[in-house]
């Protein structure tokens, strides 16, 4: 069990490790995904801006080429030398809002034609003005349009990019330079929208030849003038170029010629930047879109926090689940331990637990007593009302025993209807009081499923170390004492050494009795029952056993053993069948009819189908039903009146006579006699023995006879051995007599002779 528990938490640790690894893998994939998405975003943005700017500049280049040619065709050489406003340029300004101003300059830098928003008296020489000289010279050398340095136009409150386009003659000589100022944000819809909202996320367009910025998306920057007025640091430009080259695997010339957009990651000071770049080869522009990785990291942290929350929730749920499993296993282990040490039905300790507890007692060598408790007549409940009903009786008995047990007592169920109680007391008077209280509690009526049972217990007591040095020895001694107590029922008995001999004797009887029926060792004898004149009225069938091993065994010895070991049913069936067979044969031979009394045990009455089988055997002979008397003991009625009453009523209605044997020796009441369909009362021999010398015995017999007469029953006295006893019984009104004075029990052949005589 400890291994299972350890494995559960090892599995939990493994789960935590695996889930942590999975979280790390997910985090890495998420980070890579965010980086990839960011790079893809910047690549798309660079591609969009590159296409838009290239198209815009290309359009402006064609426009400048066209306007310049138009101007050159409309003016003469002399007019070309004079600076003046051009209506054409003014008209173009109105229809092209992206242009801030137009101008036509000679190769020496003088502006000869300008739009009307230009001041003719203060026109700068583009060749010698510091802000325009570089781009003007470059335009003179380049066949393509050239972009000048971006400058701020206060009148428009806008940043303007100068455009220079050299106009050449057929020989390729520059005849003029068309120039214009363009507001990039108006040149394309792409630039009219805000491309970034954070200084850490920016789009930059700068010239390759000198690093000057042509455009930056974050125009709200405080140092925007410095950005446009100063060229980019070469290290910055070189870092971007190198990063893009590493990704593209191209040299710089091939990279510029490709025009493709490539992602990159660079370190700039203490910042790590992620972005994409492309080169516009026609206009010699680098276009980059980049973001500080801190923004990417912040986005990742948002996702990771969610993952972390889910991870922690998962760990908490897993911990709760594993703890629940561990607790469940703990409960199951405790339940298994409880089941291993307790009886499943009564929840008392079982024999295994009792053995462990008594081992501790034996180690201390302190004297203690063991009570062996067995329920009387319990088998009849199981056989007739089912084991479920019997289980409820056992549960109730266990509850009563638990209530009577003291805190220091140890109560256990050994099995079936057998219980054991360990008690620290060894004084016989103390134990007697304790056990009598226990028996009184156990004999109260048991109400189960609408039935009521009057049951009791017999208790055998053994004391350590006098009666046993271990649990088995004590149980054996207490068991022997319990069987002695069962002879009186609802009583207790202390173990004595002389009980051992009887116990061993009973074991031998049980072993031999199991073979008695097979070996035909059982036989029947019959004792006549007569009236006061000595005329035969009937016989009582009595079983006898001559064992090949034990010799003659008296009925009072082997009948009780048969009741205990479960052999009473086959023996009882033998008695009924053998008696009916022999009596039918005898009555047929002699042509006489007389009553036949057969003793019936409680075990037989509680056997399912007993009444039907008896009636069947009687009718098979056949014998007159009214000539058959079934004798039952008083204890059977007292303990199981609810059980036997309907059975007796069925037998009585079928014509079978019922006789109550040993009347007066038990505790039956007149109300019981009133309920039962009895035909005969049988006075016990113990009263007859003292009838001549004991006035109490005489009064008892007179009372029994009076009771029988009042209930219209026949009264039979057994054990009549003298003439004086017979005369007194006759004078008291006794109807029938049975005893040695009239005849001894005899075999069927002797009975034949007796009847013939």
TORVEXFI-90477 format. One record per residue (C-alpha): x, y, z. Coordinates in nm, 3 decimals, always signed. Layout:
BEGIN
X | Y | Z
...
END
This chain:
BEGIN
+0.000 | +0.000 | +0.000
+0.287 | +0.238 | +0.081
+0.434 | +0.159 | -0.261
+0.105 | +0.247 | -0.430
+0.085 | +0.573 | -0.238
+0.447 | +0.655 | -0.321
+0.382 | +0.576 | -0.687
+0.082 | +0.809 | -0.690
+0.291 | +1.107 | -0.581
+0.578 | +0.999 | -0.805
+0.328 | +1.006 | -1.089
+0.218 | +1.351 | -0.978
+0.579 | +1.476 | -0.979
+0.622 | +1.322 | -1.324
+0.303 | +1.496 | -1.433
+0.433 | +1.829 | -1.302
+0.764 | +1.780 | -1.481
+0.599 | +1.678 | -1.807
+0.346 | +1.959 | -1.790
+0.628 | +2.204 | -1.715
+0.822 | +2.077 | -2.014
+0.506 | +2.104 | -2.221
+0.455 | +2.460 | -2.095
+0.812 | +2.542 | -2.191
+0.764 | +2.388 | -2.535
+0.438 | +2.575 | -2.583
+0.605 | +2.895 | -2.465
+0.891 | +2.846 | -2.711
+0.651 | +2.773 | -2.994
+0.437 | +3.068 | -2.894
+0.742 | +3.297 | -2.883
+0.856 | +3.172 | -3.220
+0.506 | +3.216 | -3.352
+0.482 | +3.572 | -3.224
+0.824 | +3.653 | -3.368
+0.729 | +3.493 | -3.697
+0.399 | +3.682 | -3.703
+0.578 | +4.007 | -3.621
+0.832 | +3.947 | -3.897
+0.556 | +3.857 | -4.139
+0.371 | +4.174 | -4.039
+0.675 | +4.391 | -4.100
+0.753 | +4.213 | -4.426
+0.400 | +4.280 | -4.544
+0.421 | +4.642 | -4.432
+0.756 | +4.695 | -4.607
+0.625 | +4.530 | -4.921
+0.315 | +4.750 | -4.915
+0.512 | +5.071 | -4.855
+0.778 | +4.979 | -5.110
+0.518 | +4.921 | -5.378
+0.324 | +5.233 | -5.284
+0.627 | +5.461 | -5.266
+0.780 | +5.321 | -5.581
+0.455 | +5.374 | -5.771
+0.418 | +5.724 | -5.630
+0.774 | +5.824 | -5.713
+0.755 | +5.664 | -6.055
+0.441 | +5.862 | -6.127
+0.607 | +6.181 | -6.010
+0.911 | +6.105 | -6.226
+0.698 | +6.067 | -6.535
+0.509 | +6.381 | -6.443
+0.829 | +6.581 | -6.404
+0.963 | +6.446 | -6.733
+0.643 | +6.540 | -6.910
+0.610 | +6.888 | -6.756
+0.977 | +6.966 | -6.814
+0.954 | +6.876 | -7.185
+0.641 | +7.084 | -7.216
+0.806 | +7.385 | -7.060
+1.114 | +7.353 | -7.280
+0.904 | +7.342 | -7.594
+0.700 | +7.651 | -7.501
+0.987 | +7.888 | -7.425
+1.272 | +8.033 | -7.628
+1.629 | +8.056 | -7.522
+1.598 | +8.420 | -7.415
+1.287 | +8.349 | -7.210
+1.457 | +8.049 | -7.057
+1.720 | +8.277 | -6.909
+1.465 | +8.487 | -6.722
+1.302 | +8.368 | -6.399
+0.927 | +8.389 | -6.401
+0.609 | +8.213 | -6.291
+0.452 | +7.948 | -6.511
+0.073 | +7.923 | -6.551
+0.116 | +7.557 | -6.645
+0.283 | +7.481 | -6.316
+0.014 | +7.670 | -6.126
-0.252 | +7.468 | -6.303
-0.076 | +7.142 | -6.218
-0.053 | +7.243 | -5.853
-0.428 | +7.274 | -5.842
-0.494 | +6.930 | -5.983
-0.211 | +6.748 | -5.803
-0.239 | +6.821 | -5.433
+0.057 | +6.600 | -5.346
+0.292 | +6.854 | -5.510
+0.384 | +7.155 | -5.296
+0.580 | +7.345 | -5.561
+0.727 | +7.315 | -5.912
+1.042 | +7.454 | -6.059
+1.260 | +7.431 | -6.370
+1.632 | +7.490 | -6.319
+1.920 | +7.525 | -6.558
+2.223 | +7.297 | -6.520
+2.395 | +7.584 | -6.332
+2.133 | +7.566 | -6.063
+1.932 | +7.877 | -6.147
+1.552 | +7.838 | -6.136
+1.394 | +7.986 | -6.448
+1.038 | +7.867 | -6.411
+0.850 | +7.819 | -6.083
+0.494 | +7.785 | -5.969
+0.330 | +8.099 | -5.839
+0.387 | +8.001 | -5.474
+0.760 | +8.058 | -5.527
+0.925 | +8.395 | -5.452
+1.108 | +8.502 | -5.773
+1.334 | +8.745 | -5.593
+1.453 | +8.493 | -5.332
+1.487 | +8.181 | -5.541
+1.789 | +7.975 | -5.424
+2.051 | +7.841 | -5.659
+2.005 | +7.466 | -5.632
+2.364 | +7.393 | -5.719
+2.509 | +7.610 | -5.448
+2.245 | +7.588 | -5.176
+2.373 | +7.346 | -4.906
+2.040 | +7.167 | -4.868
+1.996 | +7.101 | -5.241
+2.346 | +7.087 | -5.381
+2.402 | +6.715 | -5.324
+2.075 | +6.597 | -5.476
+2.105 | +6.849 | -5.764
+2.451 | +6.722 | -5.857
+2.330 | +6.367 | -5.825
+2.038 | +6.444 | -6.056
+2.277 | +6.586 | -6.316
+2.460 | +6.254 | -6.316
+2.164 | +6.019 | -6.289
+1.926 | +5.919 | -6.564
+1.660 | +5.861 | -6.301
+1.471 | +6.090 | -6.075
+1.661 | +6.177 | -5.760
+1.516 | +6.249 | -5.418
+1.651 | +6.542 | -5.223
+1.674 | +6.578 | -4.848
+1.335 | +6.597 | -4.678
+1.275 | +6.946 | -4.537
+1.005 | +7.121 | -4.339
+0.796 | +7.384 | -4.519
+0.661 | +7.625 | -4.255
+0.408 | +7.781 | -4.491
+0.242 | +7.445 | -4.534
+0.345 | +7.305 | -4.197
+0.445 | +6.993 | -4.381
+0.752 | +6.784 | -4.451
+0.834 | +6.782 | -4.819
+1.059 | +6.559 | -5.026
+1.235 | +6.737 | -5.314
+1.230 | +6.558 | -5.648
+1.493 | +6.622 | -5.920
+1.469 | +6.498 | -6.275
+1.734 | +6.590 | -6.533
+1.606 | +6.669 | -6.884
+1.850 | +6.570 | -7.156
+1.879 | +6.635 | -7.524
+1.929 | +6.371 | -7.786
+2.302 | +6.364 | -7.719
+2.240 | +6.299 | -7.350
+2.342 | +6.643 | -7.232
+2.146 | +6.796 | -6.947
+1.952 | +7.098 | -7.070
+1.746 | +7.154 | -6.752
+1.645 | +6.996 | -6.426
+1.280 | +6.968 | -6.337
+1.225 | +6.989 | -5.964
+0.924 | +6.960 | -5.737
+0.839 | +6.925 | -5.375
+0.611 | +6.637 | -5.291
+0.423 | +6.568 | -4.972
+0.463 | +6.191 | -4.941
+0.156 | +6.140 | -4.725
-0.055 | +6.290 | -5.003
+0.120 | +6.099 | -5.276
-0.027 | +5.763 | -5.167
-0.311 | +5.638 | -4.947
-0.064 | +5.413 | -4.771
+0.121 | +5.708 | -4.626
-0.196 | +5.894 | -4.539
-0.274 | +5.642 | -4.268
-0.077 | +5.626 | -3.942
+0.166 | +5.338 | -3.982
+0.267 | +5.324 | -3.614
+0.156 | +5.454 | -3.278
+0.469 | +5.390 | -3.083
+0.828 | +5.512 | -3.114
+0.934 | +5.149 | -3.067
+0.746 | +5.051 | -3.383
+0.855 | +5.255 | -3.683
+0.873 | +5.264 | -4.062
+1.177 | +5.442 | -4.208
+1.274 | +5.525 | -4.565
+1.630 | +5.650 | -4.611
+1.873 | +5.710 | -4.898
+2.136 | +5.453 | -4.959
+2.404 | +5.693 | -5.076
+2.420 | +5.912 | -4.767
+2.181 | +5.767 | -4.509
+1.945 | +6.066 | -4.491
+1.589 | +5.980 | -4.389
+1.327 | +6.050 | -4.651
+1.034 | +5.940 | -4.438
+0.962 | +5.816 | -4.085
+0.619 | +5.697 | -3.973
+0.648 | +5.827 | -3.618
+0.626 | +6.198 | -3.701
+0.521 | +6.286 | -3.345
+0.873 | +6.232 | -3.220
+1.023 | +6.529 | -3.033
+1.349 | +6.503 | -3.228
+1.185 | +6.476 | -3.570
+1.394 | +6.768 | -3.706
+1.712 | +6.596 | -3.597
+1.598 | +6.277 | -3.767
+1.551 | +6.452 | -4.103
+1.842 | +6.692 | -4.075
+2.106 | +6.435 | -3.983
+2.213 | +6.135 | -4.182
+2.175 | +5.788 | -4.032
+2.478 | +5.656 | -3.853
+2.673 | +5.426 | -4.083
+2.676 | +5.160 | -3.813
+2.298 | +5.157 | -3.814
+2.278 | +5.126 | -4.191
+2.552 | +4.869 | -4.202
+2.392 | +4.661 | -3.924
+2.065 | +4.643 | -4.114
+2.240 | +4.559 | -4.439
+2.450 | +4.290 | -4.271
+2.147 | +4.137 | -4.095
+1.952 | +4.126 | -4.422
+2.248 | +3.977 | -4.605
+2.274 | +3.699 | -4.344
+1.908 | +3.613 | -4.395
+1.909 | +3.640 | -4.775
+2.251 | +3.477 | -4.823
+2.321 | +3.740 | -5.096
+2.596 | +3.990 | -5.139
+2.503 | +4.357 | -5.113
+2.481 | +4.420 | -5.489
+2.262 | +4.115 | -5.545
+2.051 | +4.207 | -5.247
+1.986 | +4.557 | -5.382
+1.910 | +4.422 | -5.725
+1.662 | +4.160 | -5.594
+1.409 | +4.406 | -5.458
+1.284 | +4.134 | -5.218
+1.172 | +4.198 | -4.862
+1.378 | +4.018 | -4.597
+1.328 | +3.993 | -4.220
+1.610 | +4.071 | -3.980
+1.698 | +4.104 | -3.612
+1.968 | +4.343 | -3.493
+2.107 | +4.487 | -3.173
+2.112 | +4.867 | -3.158
+2.266 | +4.994 | -2.841
+2.083 | +4.829 | -2.555
+1.783 | +4.750 | -2.773
+1.701 | +4.439 | -2.971
+1.508 | +4.520 | -3.288
+1.304 | +4.297 | -3.512
+1.193 | +4.403 | -3.856
+1.205 | +4.371 | -4.234
+1.382 | +4.563 | -4.510
+1.377 | +4.607 | -4.886
+1.578 | +4.817 | -5.130
+1.423 | +5.025 | -5.408
+1.700 | +5.006 | -5.666
+1.550 | +5.270 | -5.897
+1.530 | +5.542 | -5.638
+1.815 | +5.412 | -5.419
+1.601 | +5.391 | -5.109
+1.610 | +5.153 | -4.814
+1.268 | +5.084 | -4.669
+1.266 | +4.927 | -4.325
+0.993 | +4.846 | -4.078
+1.110 | +4.749 | -3.734
+0.990 | +4.716 | -3.379
+1.161 | +4.692 | -3.048
+1.149 | +4.329 | -2.934
+1.025 | +4.459 | -2.602
+0.685 | +4.509 | -2.765
+0.699 | +4.155 | -2.903
+0.804 | +4.033 | -2.561
+0.516 | +4.221 | -2.399
+0.275 | +4.052 | -2.638
+0.432 | +3.718 | -2.556
+0.405 | +3.789 | -2.183
+0.032 | +3.849 | -2.220
-0.005 | +3.506 | -2.381
+0.238 | +3.347 | -2.139
+0.051 | +3.487 | -1.840
-0.262 | +3.320 | -1.973
-0.068 | +2.997 | -2.025
+0.078 | +3.032 | -1.676
-0.265 | +3.083 | -1.523
-0.396 | +2.777 | -1.709
-0.083 | +2.586 | -1.606
-0.129 | +2.677 | -1.240
-0.499 | +2.594 | -1.257
-0.407 | +2.261 | -1.416
-0.150 | +2.195 | -1.144
-0.402 | +2.281 | -0.873
-0.662 | +2.055 | -1.035
-0.403 | +1.781 | -1.079
-0.291 | +1.819 | -0.717
-0.655 | +1.804 | -0.607
-0.716 | +1.502 | -0.831
-0.405 | +1.318 | -0.712
-0.485 | +1.406 | -0.352
-0.838 | +1.278 | -0.407
-0.696 | +0.959 | -0.554
-0.450 | +0.931 | -0.265
-0.728 | +0.994 | -0.013
-0.951 | +0.748 | -0.194
-0.675 | +0.490 | -0.186
-0.621 | +0.570 | +0.179
-0.991 | +0.520 | +0.244
-0.981 | +0.197 | +0.045
-0.677 | +0.081 | +0.238
-0.847 | +0.168 | +0.563
-1.160 | -0.006 | +0.439
-0.958 | -0.312 | +0.340
-0.786 | -0.309 | +0.679
-1.125 | -0.270 | +0.843
-1.267 | -0.554 | +0.634
-0.966 | -0.769 | +0.713
-1.012 | -0.710 | +1.085
-1.390 | -0.685 | +1.116
-1.688 | -0.901 | +1.044
-1.868 | -0.780 | +0.732
-2.218 | -0.835 | +0.872
-2.199 | -0.711 | +1.232
-1.891 | -0.487 | +1.201
-1.749 | -0.651 | +1.512
-1.390 | -0.764 | +1.524
-1.329 | -1.096 | +1.352
-1.127 | -1.397 | +1.462
-0.809 | -1.261 | +1.302
-0.831 | -0.937 | +1.502
-0.920 | -1.131 | +1.814
-0.605 | -1.337 | +1.767
-0.390 | -1.024 | +1.736
-0.543 | -0.864 | +2.044
-0.509 | -1.176 | +2.257
-0.143 | -1.200 | +2.154
-0.092 | -0.869 | +2.334
-0.275 | -1.007 | +2.637
-0.053 | -1.314 | +2.635
+0.260 | -1.097 | +2.627
+0.154 | -0.916 | +2.944
+0.067 | -1.253 | +3.109
-0.222 | -1.083 | +3.287
-0.516 | -1.318 | +3.358
-0.835 | -1.260 | +3.160
-1.150 | -1.449 | +3.071
-1.291 | -1.553 | +2.736
-1.668 | -1.583 | +2.690
-1.788 | -1.808 | +2.409
-2.142 | -1.696 | +2.315
-2.369 | -1.906 | +2.094
-2.728 | -1.829 | +1.999
-2.984 | -2.097 | +2.079
-3.216 | -2.228 | +1.804
-3.076 | -1.985 | +1.547
-3.068 | -2.239 | +1.263
-3.448 | -2.251 | +1.258
-3.459 | -1.880 | +1.172
-3.226 | -1.928 | +0.875
-3.398 | -2.242 | +0.750
-3.755 | -2.112 | +0.770
-3.728 | -1.738 | +0.720
-3.418 | -1.707 | +0.507
-3.063 | -1.599 | +0.569
-3.151 | -1.232 | +0.528
-3.382 | -1.257 | +0.826
-3.114 | -1.450 | +1.016
-2.860 | -1.181 | +0.933
-3.084 | -0.914 | +1.082
-3.115 | -1.122 | +1.400
-2.735 | -1.149 | +1.420
-2.696 | -0.775 | +1.368
-2.940 | -0.708 | +1.649
-2.768 | -0.958 | +1.879
-2.430 | -0.793 | +1.802
-2.580 | -0.455 | +1.892
-2.711 | -0.586 | +2.224
-2.378 | -0.749 | +2.306
-2.196 | -0.426 | +2.217
-2.424 | -0.232 | +2.452
-2.357 | -0.477 | +2.736
-1.982 | -0.487 | +2.677
-1.769 | -0.269 | +2.902
-1.503 | -0.028 | +2.766
-1.220 | -0.273 | +2.846
-1.398 | -0.567 | +2.684
-1.314 | -0.697 | +2.336
-1.612 | -0.828 | +2.141
-1.572 | -1.033 | +1.822
-1.778 | -1.253 | +1.593
-1.618 | -1.591 | +1.527
-1.863 | -1.696 | +1.257
-2.226 | -1.803 | +1.219
-2.405 | -1.733 | +1.546
-2.088 | -1.765 | +1.755
-1.935 | -1.467 | +1.934
-1.643 | -1.423 | +2.169
-1.585 | -1.162 | +2.438
-1.251 | -1.096 | +2.610
-1.298 | -0.960 | +2.960
-1.026 | -0.849 | +3.205
-1.228 | -0.985 | +3.498
-1.159 | -1.340 | +3.621
-1.365 | -1.347 | +3.943
-1.647 | -1.596 | +3.899
-1.907 | -1.395 | +4.088
-1.831 | -1.083 | +3.882
-1.837 | -1.281 | +3.559
-2.163 | -1.453 | +3.655
-2.339 | -1.121 | +3.712
-2.198 | -0.982 | +3.388
-2.300 | -1.286 | +3.181
-2.647 | -1.308 | +3.333
-2.703 | -0.944 | +3.238
-2.579 | -1.024 | +2.889
-2.808 | -1.328 | +2.858
-3.106 | -1.124 | +2.977
-3.042 | -0.865 | +2.708
-3.002 | -1.135 | +2.441
-3.330 | -1.313 | +2.526
-3.555 | -1.014 | +2.454
-3.788 | -1.060 | +2.160
-3.631 | -1.006 | +1.815
-3.865 | -0.827 | +1.574
-3.752 | -0.876 | +1.214
-3.962 | -0.815 | +0.899
-4.285 | -0.844 | +1.097
-4.182 | -1.169 | +1.269
-4.100 | -1.204 | +1.636
-3.845 | -1.453 | +1.767
-3.787 | -1.553 | +2.127
-3.422 | -1.657 | +2.115
-3.148 | -1.682 | +2.370
-2.779 | -1.748 | +2.412
-2.563 | -2.001 | +2.590
-2.229 | -1.885 | +2.725
-1.918 | -2.086 | +2.800
-1.641 | -1.925 | +3.005
-1.271 | -2.007 | +3.004
-0.999 | -1.827 | +3.204
-0.637 | -1.761 | +3.107
-0.401 | -1.919 | +3.194
-0.592 | -2.193 | +3.378
-0.789 | -2.321 | +3.080
-0.555 | -2.248 | +2.791
-0.222 | -2.089 | +2.710
-0.322 | -1.961 | +2.366
-0.633 | -1.846 | +2.185
-0.716 | -2.183 | +2.030
-0.686 | -2.353 | +2.366
-0.911 | -2.094 | +2.534
-1.167 | -2.109 | +2.255
-1.173 | -2.488 | +2.278
-1.226 | -2.478 | +2.655
-1.493 | -2.206 | +2.630
-1.662 | -2.399 | +2.348
-1.679 | -2.710 | +2.564
-1.826 | -2.507 | +2.849
-2.076 | -2.350 | +2.611
-2.209 | -2.694 | +2.508
-2.261 | -2.776 | +2.871
-2.455 | -2.452 | +2.908
-2.669 | -2.542 | +2.605
-2.811 | -2.838 | +2.794
-3.004 | -2.587 | +3.005
-3.022 | -2.315 | +2.739
-3.000 | -1.946 | +2.820
-2.742 | -2.022 | +3.082
-2.371 | -1.996 | +3.148
-2.110 | -2.252 | +3.238
-1.748 | -2.225 | +3.353
-1.505 | -2.467 | +3.202
-1.402 | -2.760 | +3.422
-1.143 | -3.027 | +3.354
-1.398 | -3.309 | +3.368
-1.580 | -3.153 | +3.071
-1.287 | -3.246 | +2.850
-1.368 | -3.614 | +2.875
-1.730 | -3.555 | +2.779
-1.619 | -3.326 | +2.496
-1.393 | -3.594 | +2.352
-1.672 | -3.844 | +2.403
-1.908 | -3.625 | +2.202
-1.652 | -3.595 | +1.924
-1.627 | -3.974 | +1.904
-2.005 | -4.002 | +1.910
-2.034 | -3.749 | +1.626
-1.775 | -3.930 | +1.416
-1.937 | -4.270 | +1.473
-2.289 | -4.132 | +1.429
-2.209 | -4.016 | +1.077
-2.162 | -4.379 | +0.978
-2.447 | -4.520 | +1.186
-2.716 | -4.480 | +0.921
-2.497 | -4.628 | +0.647
-2.407 | -4.926 | +0.867
-2.769 | -4.985 | +0.980
-2.670 | -4.939 | +1.343
-2.987 | -4.748 | +1.436
-3.301 | -4.936 | +1.532
-3.640 | -4.869 | +1.689
-3.797 | -4.985 | +2.015
-4.152 | -4.923 | +2.133
-4.282 | -4.863 | +2.486
-4.653 | -4.934 | +2.542
-4.892 | -4.667 | +2.665
-5.190 | -4.808 | +2.862
-5.499 | -4.695 | +3.048
-5.562 | -4.745 | +3.418
-5.677 | -5.107 | +3.355
-5.357 | -5.184 | +3.170
-5.514 | -5.208 | +2.827
-5.285 | -5.103 | +2.542
-5.378 | -4.769 | +2.385
-5.061 | -4.697 | +2.190
-4.683 | -4.708 | +2.183
-4.406 | -4.447 | +2.187
-4.135 | -4.502 | +1.927
-3.781 | -4.469 | +2.072
-3.458 | -4.485 | +1.872
-3.164 | -4.700 | +1.986
-2.804 | -4.710 | +1.869
-2.563 | -4.998 | +1.901
-2.233 | -4.868 | +1.766
-1.974 | -5.112 | +1.636
-1.707 | -4.890 | +1.790
-1.873 | -4.747 | +2.103
-2.125 | -5.017 | +2.185
-2.466 | -4.912 | +2.316
-2.500 | -4.532 | +2.322
-2.797 | -4.396 | +2.522
-3.033 | -4.164 | +2.335
-2.973 | -3.876 | +2.578
-2.607 | -3.879 | +2.465
-2.627 | -3.912 | +2.089
-2.950 | -3.715 | +2.027
-2.797 | -3.392 | +2.162
-2.484 | -3.453 | +1.953
-2.700 | -3.513 | +1.645
-2.885 | -3.189 | +1.709
-2.558 | -3.000 | +1.728
-2.377 | -3.148 | +1.428
-2.672 | -3.141 | +1.188
-2.749 | -3.515 | +1.183
-3.089 | -3.483 | +1.344
-3.266 | -3.443 | +1.011
-3.155 | -3.776 | +0.857
-3.198 | -3.951 | +1.193
-3.544 | -3.799 | +1.240
-3.646 | -3.904 | +0.890
-3.522 | -4.257 | +0.966
-3.727 | -4.267 | +1.288
-4.047 | -4.160 | +1.112
-4.013 | -4.393 | +0.812
-3.893 | -4.693 | +1.017
-4.165 | -4.648 | +1.278
-4.445 | -4.611 | +1.024
-4.320 | -4.911 | +0.825
-4.287 | -5.144 | +1.127
-4.613 | -5.033 | +1.288
-4.808 | -5.068 | +0.964
-4.672 | -5.419 | +0.917
-4.744 | -5.514 | +1.280
-5.097 | -5.374 | +1.285
-5.172 | -5.547 | +0.956
-5.043 | -5.883 | +1.087
-5.236 | -5.864 | +1.415
-5.543 | -5.686 | +1.285
-5.512 | -5.431 | +1.564
-5.512 | -5.052 | +1.553
-5.338 | -4.851 | +1.823
-5.181 | -4.510 | +1.856
-4.819 | -4.450 | +1.758
-4.630 | -4.160 | +1.921
-4.319 | -4.028 | +1.745
-4.080 | -3.770 | +1.893
-4.008 | -3.475 | +1.665
-3.714 | -3.237 | +1.715
-3.700 | -2.868 | +1.644
-3.460 | -2.934 | +1.355
-3.723 | -3.147 | +1.184
-4.001 | -2.897 | +1.231
-3.792 | -2.618 | +1.083
-3.703 | -2.828 | +0.779
-3.879 | -2.692 | +0.466
-4.158 | -2.924 | +0.351
-4.163 | -3.123 | +0.678
-4.543 | -3.128 | +0.716
-4.599 | -3.239 | +0.357
-4.339 | -3.518 | +0.385
-4.489 | -3.651 | +0.714
-4.838 | -3.665 | +0.566
-4.698 | -3.833 | +0.255
-4.516 | -4.104 | +0.461
-4.828 | -4.169 | +0.672
-5.050 | -4.208 | +0.367
-4.796 | -4.436 | +0.196
-4.821 | -4.710 | +0.465
-5.117 | -4.639 | +0.504
-5.199 | -4.568 | +0.869
-5.495 | -4.381 | +1.007
-5.387 | -4.023 | +1.061
-5.572 | -3.994 | +1.391
-5.364 | -4.281 | +1.527
-5.039 | -4.087 | +1.479
-4.919 | -3.863 | +1.761
-4.625 | -3.627 | +1.718
-4.451 | -3.549 | +2.047
-4.274 | -3.215 | +2.081
-4.089 | -3.068 | +2.377
-4.203 | -2.760 | +2.560
-3.890 | -2.565 | +2.463
-3.986 | -2.585 | +2.096
-4.306 | -2.391 | +2.163
-4.147 | -2.138 | +2.391
-3.869 | -2.037 | +2.152
-4.044 | -2.058 | +1.818
-4.416 | -2.028 | +1.874
-4.465 | -1.797 | +1.575
-4.278 | -2.045 | +1.359
-4.441 | -2.370 | +1.469
-4.798 | -2.253 | +1.531
-4.904 | -2.259 | +1.161
-4.726 | -2.594 | +1.114
-4.905 | -2.753 | +1.409
-5.235 | -2.612 | +1.295
-5.184 | -2.770 | +0.952
-5.100 | -3.109 | +1.109
-5.395 | -3.088 | +1.348
-5.633 | -3.002 | +1.068
-5.498 | -3.304 | +0.877
-5.597 | -3.533 | +1.170
-5.255 | -3.576 | +1.330
-5.250 | -3.559 | +1.710
-5.004 | -3.330 | +1.887
-4.857 | -3.414 | +2.229
-4.661 | -3.174 | +2.448
-4.377 | -3.371 | +2.610
-4.206 | -3.284 | +2.942
-4.479 | -3.038 | +3.032
-4.402 | -2.846 | +3.350
-4.024 | -2.848 | +3.316
-4.010 | -2.533 | +3.105
-4.168 | -2.190 | +3.118
-4.477 | -2.227 | +2.905
-4.775 | -2.022 | +3.003
-5.145 | -2.094 | +2.987
-5.177 | -1.843 | +2.702
-4.940 | -2.061 | +2.500
-5.151 | -2.369 | +2.569
-5.458 | -2.177 | +2.463
-5.302 | -2.085 | +2.128
-5.169 | -2.427 | +2.034
-5.382 | -2.710 | +1.889
-5.265 | -2.968 | +2.149
-5.433 | -3.303 | +2.200
-5.223 | -3.438 | +2.485
-5.013 | -3.325 | +2.781
-4.735 | -3.555 | +2.894
-4.629 | -3.532 | +3.260
-4.252 | -3.546 | +3.293
-4.089 | -3.840 | +3.479
-3.921 | -3.597 | +3.722
-4.260 | -3.525 | +3.884
-4.374 | -3.887 | +3.884
-4.055 | -4.002 | +4.060
-4.142 | -3.800 | +4.373
-4.519 | -3.823 | +4.370
-4.527 | -4.058 | +4.668
-4.294 | -3.858 | +4.892
-4.316 | -3.498 | +4.776
-4.634 | -3.303 | +4.827
-4.516 | -3.032 | +4.585
-4.473 | -3.292 | +4.310
-4.823 | -3.424 | +4.379
-4.971 | -3.075 | +4.363
-4.783 | -3.006 | +4.040
-4.917 | -3.322 | +3.878
-5.270 | -3.245 | +3.997
-5.240 | -2.896 | +3.846
-5.112 | -3.034 | +3.516
-5.396 | -3.283 | +3.500
-5.648 | -3.008 | +3.578
-5.504 | -2.789 | +3.309
-5.527 | -3.072 | +3.058
-5.886 | -3.145 | +3.149
-5.979 | -2.776 | +3.128
-5.834 | -2.762 | +2.777
-5.996 | -3.097 | +2.689
-5.663 | -3.272 | +2.644
-5.559 | -3.625 | +2.721
-5.306 | -3.642 | +3.006
-5.031 | -3.907 | +2.996
-4.780 | -3.972 | +3.276
-4.444 | -4.120 | +3.181
-4.188 | -4.292 | +3.402
-4.446 | -4.484 | +3.612
-4.243 | -4.753 | +3.789
-4.452 | -4.857 | +4.092
-4.807 | -4.958 | +4.167
-4.835 | -4.677 | +4.421
-4.743 | -4.421 | +4.157
-4.999 | -4.571 | +3.919
-5.274 | -4.565 | +4.181
-5.210 | -4.202 | +4.279
-5.202 | -4.091 | +3.917
-5.525 | -4.277 | +3.852
-5.685 | -4.110 | +4.154
-5.577 | -3.768 | +4.020
-5.758 | -3.839 | +3.691
-5.463 | -3.927 | +3.468
-5.580 | -4.085 | +3.140
-5.275 | -4.278 | +3.018
-4.967 | -4.434 | +3.171
-4.624 | -4.524 | +3.043
-4.335 | -4.674 | +3.236
-4.148 | -4.980 | +3.354
-4.434 | -5.073 | +3.586
-4.639 | -5.158 | +3.278
-4.382 | -5.245 | +3.013
-4.028 | -5.164 | +2.907
-3.935 | -5.045 | +2.557
-3.916 | -5.346 | +2.323
-3.829 | -5.431 | +1.967
-4.104 | -5.485 | +1.717
-4.085 | -5.867 | +1.744
-4.112 | -5.849 | +2.122
-4.398 | -5.604 | +2.087
-4.576 | -5.855 | +1.865
-4.547 | -6.118 | +2.137
-4.656 | -5.865 | +2.397
-4.967 | -5.777 | +2.198
-5.051 | -6.140 | +2.127
-5.026 | -6.222 | +2.497
END
